Amino acid sequence: MALGLTACWMSAALTGCAASHVALVGSTRAPTSPDQVKIYLQPPGGRYEQIANLSASSRGSFAITATGKMDKVIERLKIEAAKVGANGILLHGVGDNTSGSLGAGINTEMDSGHSPYGLGFGVSAFFYGKSGDGVAIYVHND
């Protein structure tokens, strides 16, 4: 029972807050498919409209590698962009973030008649994730 409760609390601590955020800056459109959302590193050459500012992280995913975490960020950005009817994302940036830490320690002491003895050991691990932000856009085909 205690182990299950500990695992539950650790999971909640590691997943934390929402993994994506959307702030509307324009008019939404009918939802699209995330597969139809294209990533732009520079503004597209044609006419486009800004729909929403997006941010996402790999928090809460089971991705282990940096590439896997970045794929999760892009996937989440595309899902949120598709929900507001975007067919593109003008990517602002991606980077690393600290998503939590976990530590443990053990200590023992013994007191003989002559002097005290003590021994301690501790470990900690930091968890890193990826995050990214951009603007959901609708690119016109004219």
PyMOL commands that set and color helices and strands:
alter all, ss='L'
color gray80, all
select helices_A, chain A and resi 2-15+34-36+66-83
alter helices_A, ss='H'
color red, helices_A
select strands_A, chain A and resi 20-24+38-40+48-57+88-111+116-139
alter strands_A, ss='S'
color yellow, strands_A
deselect
rebuild
show_as cartoon
